[in-house]
Amino acid sequence: MKSLLTIAAVALTLLLTAFYRAPIEPKELIGAWGYGTPQNKTVMITTDKVFSVATYDRPGKRFISSYGGTWRTENNKLIKKIEWNSVDSTQVGSELSEDVQLTGGKLQVPGKKESWTRLDDGTPGALMGAWVITGNYRNDSAIKRASPFIPRRTMKVLSGKYFHWIAYNVNTRAFTNAGGGTYTTSNGKYTENIEFFTKTGESIGKSLQFDYSFVNGDWRHKGEKSTGGPLDECWSKRETLEK
Protein backbone atom coordinates (compact mmCIF):
# COMPACT_ATOMS: atom_id res chain seq x y z
CA MET A 1 0.00 0.00 0.00
CA LYS A 2 2.83 2.40 0.88
CA SER A 3 4.48 1.78 -2.47
CA LEU A 4 1.24 2.53 -4.28
CA LEU A 5 0.80 5.76 -2.34
CA THR A 6 4.38 6.73 -3.09
CA ILE A 7 3.90 6.09 -6.79
CA ALA A 8 0.67 8.11 -6.76
CA ALA A 9 2.36 11.01 -4.94
CA VAL A 10 5.24 11.03 -7.43
CA ALA A 11 2.82 10.92 -10.36
CA LEU A 12 0.81 13.80 -8.91
CA THR A 13 3.98 15.84 -8.35
CA LEU A 14 5.11 15.25 -11.93
CA LEU A 15 1.67 16.20 -13.21
CA LEU A 16 1.60 19.44 -11.22
CA THR A 17 5.17 20.25 -12.27
CA ALA A 18 4.26 19.78 -15.92
CA PHE A 19 1.55 22.44 -15.63
CA TYR A 20 3.47 24.83 -13.38
CA ARG A 21 4.95 27.94 -14.95
CA ALA A 22 7.37 30.02 -12.95
CA PRO A 23 6.26 33.66 -12.62
CA ILE A 24 7.80 35.94 -15.25
CA GLU A 25 10.37 38.31 -13.81
CA PRO A 26 9.97 41.93 -15.04
CA LYS A 27 13.62 42.05 -16.12
CA GLU A 28 12.91 39.24 -18.59
CA LEU A 29 10.60 41.55 -20.57
CA ILE A 30 12.90 44.58 -20.79
CA GLY A 31 14.03 45.40 -24.34
CA ALA A 32 12.26 45.33 -27.69
CA TRP A 33 9.87 42.73 -29.12
CA GLY A 34 8.36 42.43 -32.58
CA TYR A 35 5.90 40.47 -34.67
CA GLY A 36 4.10 40.74 -38.00
CA THR A 37 5.20 41.50 -41.54
CA PRO A 38 6.96 44.55 -43.03
CA GLN A 39 3.51 45.70 -44.23
CA ASN A 40 2.05 45.31 -40.73
CA LYS A 41 5.01 45.47 -38.37
CA THR A 42 4.48 45.82 -34.63
CA VAL A 43 7.28 46.73 -32.22
CA MET A 44 6.91 46.88 -28.44
CA ILE A 45 9.58 48.57 -26.34
CA THR A 46 9.63 47.95 -22.59
CA THR A 47 11.80 49.84 -20.11
CA ASP A 48 11.65 49.06 -16.40
CA LYS A 49 8.27 50.82 -16.04
CA VAL A 50 7.15 52.20 -19.42
CA PHE A 51 6.07 50.44 -22.59
CA SER A 52 5.29 51.65 -26.10
CA VAL A 53 3.72 49.72 -28.97
CA ALA A 54 3.69 50.92 -32.60
CA THR A 55 2.28 49.28 -35.72
CA TYR A 56 3.19 50.54 -39.18
CA ASP A 57 3.57 49.64 -42.84
CA ARG A 58 7.26 50.19 -43.48
CA PRO A 59 7.33 49.69 -47.29
CA GLY A 60 4.18 51.78 -47.68
CA LYS A 61 5.48 54.48 -45.33
CA ARG A 62 2.18 54.37 -43.45
CA PHE A 63 1.62 54.73 -39.72
CA ILE A 64 -1.12 52.44 -38.38
CA SER A 65 -1.35 52.85 -34.60
CA SER A 66 0.42 53.55 -31.33
CA TYR A 67 -0.44 52.95 -27.69
CA GLY A 68 1.42 52.63 -24.43
CA GLY A 69 1.89 53.71 -20.85
CA THR A 70 3.19 51.90 -17.78
CA TRP A 71 3.37 48.18 -17.09
CA ARG A 72 3.94 45.60 -14.38
CA THR A 73 3.71 41.83 -14.00
CA GLU A 74 1.71 39.74 -11.56
CA ASN A 75 2.73 36.09 -11.79
CA ASN A 76 2.23 35.38 -15.50
CA LYS A 77 0.03 38.35 -16.27
CA LEU A 78 1.24 41.47 -18.04
CA ILE A 79 -0.76 44.44 -16.78
CA LYS A 80 -0.68 47.61 -18.86
CA LYS A 81 -2.00 51.00 -17.76
CA ILE A 82 -2.77 53.00 -20.88
CA GLU A 83 -1.60 56.62 -21.20
CA TRP A 84 -2.18 57.09 -24.93
CA ASN A 85 -3.94 55.23 -27.72
CA SER A 86 -4.06 56.66 -31.24
CA VAL A 87 -7.02 54.47 -32.20
CA ASP A 88 -9.17 54.37 -29.07
CA SER A 89 -8.72 57.23 -26.58
CA THR A 90 -11.42 55.72 -24.32
CA GLN A 91 -8.82 53.17 -23.18
CA VAL A 92 -6.65 55.91 -21.66
CA GLY A 93 -6.52 55.50 -17.89
CA SER A 94 -7.66 51.87 -17.96
CA GLU A 95 -5.67 48.77 -17.08
CA LEU A 96 -5.47 45.84 -19.49
CA SER A 97 -4.41 42.42 -18.23
CA GLU A 98 -3.03 39.68 -20.49
CA ASP A 99 -1.80 36.17 -19.77
CA VAL A 100 1.72 35.85 -21.18
CA GLN A 101 4.29 33.08 -21.50
CA LEU A 102 8.01 33.07 -22.24
CA THR A 103 8.84 30.02 -24.30
CA GLY A 104 11.97 29.46 -26.32
CA GLY A 105 12.82 33.13 -26.49
CA LYS A 106 9.30 34.02 -27.61
CA LEU A 107 6.78 36.13 -25.71
CA GLN A 108 3.43 34.40 -26.20
CA VAL A 109 0.06 36.07 -25.63
CA PRO A 110 -2.37 33.12 -25.97
CA GLY A 111 -5.51 35.24 -25.70
CA LYS A 112 -4.53 37.24 -28.79
CA LYS A 113 -2.65 34.41 -30.52
CA GLU A 114 0.39 36.69 -30.64
CA SER A 115 3.98 35.45 -30.66
CA TRP A 116 6.59 38.15 -30.14
CA THR A 117 10.24 37.69 -31.11
CA ARG A 118 12.90 39.39 -29.00
CA LEU A 119 14.61 42.18 -30.94
CA ASP A 120 17.01 43.23 -28.17
CA ASP A 121 17.48 42.94 -24.41
CA GLY A 122 17.98 46.64 -23.70
CA THR A 123 21.50 46.73 -25.10
CA PRO A 124 23.76 47.96 -26.69
CA GLY A 125 22.42 51.54 -26.99
CA ALA A 126 23.45 54.02 -24.29
CA LEU A 127 20.02 55.68 -24.11
CA MET A 128 17.79 52.83 -23.01
CA GLY A 129 14.89 54.19 -20.93
CA ALA A 130 11.94 56.59 -21.03
CA TRP A 131 12.84 60.25 -21.60
CA VAL A 132 10.62 63.36 -21.59
CA ILE A 133 11.57 66.58 -23.35
CA THR A 134 11.98 69.23 -20.67
CA GLY A 135 13.53 72.16 -22.53
CA ASN A 136 16.08 73.47 -24.99
CA TYR A 137 19.65 74.64 -24.83
CA ARG A 138 20.54 78.24 -25.45
CA ASN A 139 24.18 79.33 -25.32
CA ASP A 140 24.99 75.93 -23.78
CA SER A 141 22.52 76.47 -20.92
CA ALA A 142 19.35 74.42 -20.51
CA ILE A 143 16.15 76.49 -20.54
CA LYS A 144 13.61 74.21 -18.88
CA ARG A 145 9.87 74.31 -19.45
CA ALA A 146 7.64 75.12 -16.51
CA SER A 147 5.45 72.06 -16.99
CA PRO A 148 6.96 69.44 -19.33
CA PHE A 149 5.13 66.41 -17.91
CA ILE A 150 1.50 67.49 -17.55
CA PRO A 151 -0.75 68.05 -19.42
CA ARG A 152 1.20 67.84 -22.70
CA ARG A 153 3.89 65.19 -22.80
CA THR A 154 6.48 64.39 -25.45
CA MET A 155 8.34 61.22 -24.63
CA LYS A 156 11.00 58.99 -26.18
CA VAL A 157 11.06 55.33 -25.20
CA LEU A 158 14.25 53.51 -26.16
CA SER A 159 15.42 49.93 -25.89
CA GLY A 160 18.94 48.92 -26.88
CA LYS A 161 18.27 49.25 -30.61
CA TYR A 162 14.75 50.68 -31.10
CA PHE A 163 13.16 54.01 -30.30
CA HIS A 164 9.63 55.45 -30.25
CA TRP A 165 8.68 59.05 -29.64
CA ILE A 166 5.15 60.03 -28.75
CA ALA A 167 3.34 63.30 -28.13
CA TYR A 168 0.03 63.24 -26.26
CA ASN A 169 -2.10 65.12 -23.75
CA VAL A 170 -2.55 63.49 -20.36
CA ASN A 171 -5.70 65.44 -19.47
CA THR A 172 -7.63 65.41 -22.76
CA ARG A 173 -6.43 61.91 -23.78
CA ALA A 174 -5.57 63.33 -27.20
CA PHE A 175 -2.85 61.62 -29.22
CA THR A 176 -0.82 64.07 -31.31
CA ASN A 177 2.13 62.48 -33.11
CA ALA A 178 4.52 59.57 -33.12
CA GLY A 179 7.63 58.31 -34.85
CA GLY A 180 10.26 55.66 -34.45
CA GLY A 181 12.63 53.10 -35.85
CA THR A 182 16.09 51.91 -34.88
CA TYR A 183 19.02 53.78 -33.38
CA THR A 184 22.70 53.47 -32.52
CA THR A 185 25.04 55.34 -30.17
CA SER A 186 28.77 55.55 -30.82
CA ASN A 187 31.50 58.06 -29.94
CA GLY A 188 29.05 60.76 -28.90
CA LYS A 189 26.90 60.29 -32.01
CA TYR A 190 23.26 59.22 -31.85
CA THR A 191 21.85 57.98 -35.17
CA GLU A 192 18.14 57.45 -35.84
CA ASN A 193 16.91 55.31 -38.72
CA ILE A 194 13.31 56.37 -39.20
CA GLU A 195 10.77 53.64 -39.97
CA PHE A 196 7.55 55.55 -39.25
CA PHE A 197 6.64 59.19 -38.70
CA THR A 198 3.18 60.71 -38.47
CA LYS A 199 4.18 64.25 -39.45
CA THR A 200 5.57 63.56 -42.92
CA GLY A 201 6.20 60.44 -44.97
CA GLU A 202 9.23 62.08 -46.57
CA SER A 203 11.21 61.53 -43.36
CA ILE A 204 10.67 57.75 -43.42
CA GLY A 205 13.78 55.92 -44.54
CA LYS A 206 16.12 58.71 -43.53
CA SER A 207 19.11 58.22 -41.23
CA LEU A 208 19.74 61.24 -39.03
CA GLN A 209 22.85 61.74 -36.94
CA PHE A 210 22.95 63.91 -33.81
CA ASP A 211 25.43 64.76 -31.10
CA TYR A 212 24.46 63.36 -27.73
CA SER A 213 25.86 63.89 -24.26
CA PHE A 214 24.72 63.68 -20.65
CA VAL A 215 24.53 66.93 -18.69
CA ASN A 216 23.58 66.67 -15.00
CA GLY A 217 21.69 63.48 -15.77
CA ASP A 218 19.83 64.98 -18.74
CA TRP A 219 20.31 63.96 -22.37
CA ARG A 220 21.45 66.79 -24.64
CA HIS A 221 20.20 66.06 -28.16
CA LYS A 222 21.74 68.34 -30.79
CA GLY A 223 21.60 68.38 -34.58
CA GLU A 224 19.19 68.94 -37.47
CA LYS A 225 15.47 68.09 -37.57
CA SER A 226 14.27 65.54 -40.12
CA THR A 227 12.14 68.30 -41.63
CA GLY A 228 15.03 70.77 -41.61
CA GLY A 229 16.32 73.33 -39.12
CA PRO A 230 18.51 73.08 -36.02
CA LEU A 231 17.55 71.52 -32.71
CA ASP A 232 19.27 71.50 -29.34
CA GLU A 233 16.98 69.73 -26.91
CA CYS A 234 17.08 68.74 -23.27
CA TRP A 235 15.51 65.38 -22.37
CA SER A 236 15.14 64.16 -18.78
CA LYS A 237 14.57 60.66 -17.47
CA ARG A 238 10.88 60.21 -16.77
CA GLU A 239 11.47 58.89 -13.26
CA THR A 240 13.10 62.18 -12.24
CA LEU A 241 9.86 63.98 -13.12
CA GLU A 242 7.70 61.56 -11.18
CA LYS A 243 9.50 61.95 -7.84
N, C-alpha and C positions, 0 to 999 in steps of 0.2 A: 504493500500500500504506500509506504514511504517513497519507494522508487517511482511509483506512478505520480504521486503528488509533486515530486521533484521534477519529473519530466514535464508535467503540466505547467509548473511555475516557470521553467526555462522557456517553454514554448510561448507562454504569455508574455514573458519579458522580451523575447525576440520579436513577437508581433507588435508590441508597443514601441519597441525601438525602431522598427521598420517604418512606423507612421509618425515618429517624433521628428520634428524639425527644430533645430536650435534657433533661438531668436536671432534675427538679423541685427548686427551691430551697426550703429549709424556710420561709423568710419568706413564700412564696407560699401556704402553707397556714394561716398564722396568722389567727384570727378564728372565725367561726361558719358552719356549713354545715347545710343541712337538706334532707330529702326526705320523701315520703309524703303522707298526707292528714291532715286534722284528727283523724280517728278513729284514725290510726296514724302519728303525727308523730314523726320522729326528728331530733334536733338534736345535732350534734357541735361542741364547742368545743375549739379548739387554741390553747394558749399556746406560748411558745417551746420548752417541754419536756413539758408535761402536756396530756393530752387527756381529754375526758369525753363519753360518748355516752348519751343518754337517749331512750327511746321511750315515748310515752304517748298516751292517748285524751283529747284536750282537752275535747270536748263531753260525753263520758261521765265526766269527772273520774276517770279510771282510770290509774294508773301501770302500765306494762308491763315495762320493764327498764332497767337502767343498767349500764354497764361503762366502764372507763377505766384510765389509768395514765400511762406515759411513752411518748414516740414519737420517732422519727428517720426520716430518709429515706436511702436508698442508691440512687443513680441514680433510677429511676422506681418504686421500691418504698417503700411506707409500712410501717414496722416498728413494731408496738405491743407494749409490754411490759405485761401486765395486772396491775393492783393490786387491782381489785375486779370482781366480776361477780355481779349479783343473781340470775342464772338458773343459771350454771354456775361454782361456786367452784373446780372442778378446773382451770380455765384460769388461775387466779391464779399468777403467777410465770412463766408461759410467754410466749414471743414469737410473735406472729402477723405474717406477712408478706403484703402484698397488692400486686399490680401496680396502679398508679394512673396516670391521665392528666388533664392540665388542658387542656380544650378549650372554647373559647368561654365562659369564665367558669364552666364546670361541672367538678366533680371527679368523674371517672368511675372506677368500680371494675369493670372488665370481668368479673372472676371471679364477682362477686356480682350483676352486672347492675344496679348501683346508679349513680344519677346525682344528685350532690349540687349544690344551688344555693347560691351564696354568700349568706349573710345579713348579714355585716359583715366588715370587714377588721381588726378589733381596735380600731376607733374608733366612736363618739366618747367612750365612757365612760371615766372617770378611773381605774377600778379593774381594768383588764384585767390578768390574770395568775392565778396559782394561790396561794391564801391558806389558811393553816392556823390554826384557832383555838388561841391559846396562853394565854389567860387572860381575866380580867375586870377592869373598873375598879372601884375602891372609893375614894371620896373623891378622885377624879381621879388616882389612882395605879394603875398596872397591876399586878395580882397574877398573876404568871405560873405556869402549871402546871409541875410538875417534869419531866413527860415528855409533851409534847403531840403528838409525832410518831410514837412507837412505844410500845406496840402499837396503841392505839386512835387513830384519825386522823379528824378532821372537817375537811373541806376545801371551799373555794369556788373554783370555776374560772369565770372571767369573760372574755368577749370584750368587744367594744365595746358590745354591746346585750343579750347573753344571759348568764345565770348558771345554774350548777348547784351545788348543795351535796350532799356525800356524806359519810356516816359509815360507817366500816368498820374491821375489825381486821386489821392487817398480818400478825400471827402465825397467827391461827386461820382467816384467809381469809373470815371472816364479814362479810356485808353487813348493815348495820343500817337506814339510812334514806337518803332522797334527796328533793330538791325542786328546783324551778327555774322559769325563765320568762324574762322580759325585765326590763331595768333601765335607769334613767337616773341621771345625776349632774348636779346643777345647784345652784350657790350653797350648797354645803355640805349639800345634801339628796340622799340616796340613796333611790330609789324602786324597790321590787320589785313586779312584776306576776306573780303566781304562776299558773303553768300546770299544774304537777303537784306533788304533795306526798304522801309515803307515810304521814305520821302521821295526817292527817285531811283528808277531802275537802272539809270546810267551808271550808278556807283557800284552796282553788282558786278563782281568779277575783278574789281580793282584791288591792288595791293598797296596799302598806304603805310609809310614808315614815319614814326614819330620818335622824338627823344623822350625817354622816361627816366625819372629819378624819384627818390623818396625824400621828402622834406618834412621833418617833424612828424613822421608817421603818415603823412599824406602822399598821394601819388601826383607828381607833376607831369602833365601830359601835354607835350608841346609839338606843334607841327603845322600841317595844312589840312583843312577840312576836305572831305571827299567831294564836296560841291564847290570848293575853291575858297580861298581866304585863310588867314592865319588863325590859330587857336593856341591858347596857353592856359590850360584848365587845371583846377585843383579838385582832386577826388579824395574823399575820406572813407575809411572803412566804415561800413554801416553800423557795426557794433559800437563804435565810438559815439555815434549819434543817438543810440538807444539807451545809453547809460543814464 
